[in-house]
Amino acid sequence: MTVVERPTDKPQVEGDDESDVHPDDRGWVIDCLQRLRDLAPVETELSEIPLPPRLNGLRLYIKREAEQPSGSHKHRLAAALLTHALVNGWLVEGRPVVEASSGSTAISEAWYCQRLGIPFYAVVPDTTAPEKQELITRYGGTVVPVSGDIVTYARRVAHRYGGHFMDQFTYAERAYDWRGEEGLAAELLRAVPDLTWFVMGAGTGGTAAAVARHARYTGSGLRVCVPDPEHSAYFDGWYWRDSAVTDKGSHIEGIGRPRVEASFVPTTVNRMIRVHDAASVATMRVLDESDWDIQPGPSTGTGVFGAIRVLLGMRDSGQSGSVATLLCDPAERYTDEYYDDDWCHRQGIVFQPWMPTIRDFFRTGEWSPPETVTTVPRPLNSLWNM
Ligand SMILES: Cc1ncc(COP(=O)(O)O)c(C=O)c1O
């Protein structure tokens, strides 16, 4: 047997070495963790969306996560990822945090990093809406726009500046504290103890996994449904139990991915629904025009569309119960995109035929989807990330 010498110039001291390879900056870490506790995400309001009498016995709720201080449910993820990185000893005082993101996650991480005095870099696709880049910069972050794969670039930026790549797509599901009494699922189940379904699209998949785990852990019967946009790999990955599935990537900002990310935990998802981009955008716009004080982004449209499909299924099988989804982020981040008719037209999102379908559902409980659903080829340079 050949014995391979370890390439080290440190003396081997009988396997007992208080190493300086992994510095433990305990005072700074404790201080940051205390500040994170002081800045904990807020308990957001749960509103009921009125349903017509034909859906008697059924209830629809929307949790207003856009009320979080950095404007989306990613406020919870940013706090969780920073906590996880700090307790793991991954962050070093004065060194930056780097994230691959084009939206909500980067904005929320920038918000927290500014308050913790941690430099922050967001590697974003160069197509990212200026409103979002502006928010990241307003919270003290540095925006690095790139035309290639943002994850690869984020790794390089982290290496270049001696920082830490946060990697939400890998760590979201394990960073969330799904056992605790403070998280999203606990808040939902405190408000509606017999909640039947939680419906939400998957970006990292971390929120869906955390809610599902909390439900199982606390003995709730709550089930999780993930509506998935066109050209996301998640539906097929889930259906075929194949994590190697890939697709072109979603066109609904924040949800759907070109590959099955490590944070998506298929076994925690009870049901998935494919949703046309046009249906997501129409639902978003019907919510916005309603008098329910809901001004959502497109992923909320996908979530509410999924919730409608779940409610229709419950009605048809004579069940009663309640369904909840999230107001993920606000309309104001998408004024020049999904709320702009010309932009939608250029992207091939023909949402108009779906508008009467969604309006009729909320007015009468009738469900009559458009007879022909046009799918138009999409420009390949506008795949959305997070
Ligand atoms: C606007 C928006 N909606 C929904 C999601 C999905 O959340 P999750 O990453 O927990 O799956 C994201 C994720 O970034 C998002 O930005």
The ligand as an SDF file (V2000), in Angstrom:
LIG
                    3D

 16 16  0  0  0  0  0  0  0  0999 V2000
  -41.6520   37.4160   -6.8100 C   0  0  0  0  0  0  0  0  0  0  0  0
  -41.4010   36.0000   -6.3640 C   0  0  0  0  0  0  0  0  0  0  0  0
  -42.4260   35.1670   -6.2020 N   0  0  0  0  0  0  0  0  0  0  0  0
  -42.2230   33.8840   -5.8130 C   0  0  0  0  0  0  0  0  0  0  0  0
  -40.9740   33.3730   -5.5680 C   0  0  0  0  0  0  0  0  0  0  0  0
  -40.7870   31.9400   -5.1440 C   0  0  0  0  0  0  0  0  0  0  0  0
  -40.3120   31.7880   -3.8350 O   0  0  0  0  0  0  0  0  0  0  0  0
  -39.3640   30.5960   -3.4220 P   0  0  0  0  0  0  0  0  0  0  0  0
  -37.9730   30.9600   -3.8420 O   0  0  0  0  0  0  0  0  0  0  0  0
  -39.4910   30.4690   -1.9610 O   0  0  0  0  0  0  0  0  0  0  0  0
  -39.7950   29.3600   -4.1360 O   0  0  0  0  0  0  0  0  0  0  0  0
  -39.9050   34.2330   -5.7340 C   0  0  0  0  0  0  0  0  0  0  0  0
  -38.5500   33.7690   -5.5080 C   0  0  0  0  0  0  0  0  0  0  0  0
  -37.6130   34.5010   -5.7340 O   0  0  0  0  0  0  0  0  0  0  0  0
  -40.1080   35.5740   -6.1410 C   0  0  0  0  0  0  0  0  0  0  0  0
  -39.0730   36.4170   -6.3240 O   0  0  0  0  0  0  0  0  0  0  0  0
  1  2  1  0
  2  3  1  0
  2 15  2  0
  3  4  2  0
  4  5  1  0
  5  6  1  0
  5 12  2  0
  6  7  1  0
  7  8  1  0
  8  9  2  0
  8 10  1  0
  8 11  1  0
 12 13  1  0
 12 15  1  0
 13 14  2  0
 15 16  1  0
M  END
$$$$
